């Protein structure tokens, strides 16, 4: 798995049952370019003020979130 991740410019670490990926700067630039050109769309499920971070976390814990939760200042 490590070699496949590295071939795509990613590093990963297994933390218990979670797998985290750390993309390289080049991969992040590709992702940014795709977002800016509309080839990659990000679905935002909802936004929460930072003061309501606990409520946002509870929403994520339901595991029914289809999209990202965004905290805003």
N, C-alpha and C positions, 0 to 999 in steps of 0.2 A: 504494500500500500504506500509506503514511503516513497518508493521509486516512481510510482504513478503520480503521486502528488507533486514530486519534484519536477517531473516532466512537464507539468502544467504550471510551473512557477509557484507552487504552494509548499508550505511546511505545515505539518500537523502534529498535534500532540493528543494522546488519548488520556483523558482525565476521568477515571472511573468509568461511567457509561457514556460520557459525552466525548465527542470528537470535535476539536476546534481546528480551524484552518487559518493560517496567517499568510495572506497573499503578498507577493513581492510588489515593489513599486511599479514594475512594468505591468503586472496583472491589474493593479488598481487603475492605472492609466487606461488600459483597454476597457475596463468596466465603465469608467467615466466617459470615455468616447462613445460607447454604446448607449449610455443613458442620454447623452447630449444629442445624439443623432436619432434617437427614438427606436433604436434596435433592441433596447432592453427597457422594459417598463417595470417600475416598482409599484406595487399595490400598497397603499397606506390604509390600514384598517381604521385607525383613529389617531388623534393627537390629544395629548394631555399636558396641562401645565406642569412644570417641574414639581410644584407643590403637591400634585396629585400622583406622584410616581408610585405610591403604594397601590392606588386604584388601577393604574396601568399594569402593574405587576400581577395583580389579581386577575385581570383580563387574560394575560398571557398564561397564567396557571390553569385556566379552564381548558387550554389546548384546543380551542375552537376558533382560534384567530386565523383568518385567511388574509394575510397581509402583515405589514409592519405596524408596530405601535411606535409613535414618535413623541418624545418628550420635548416640550418647547419652553424657553425661559419665560 
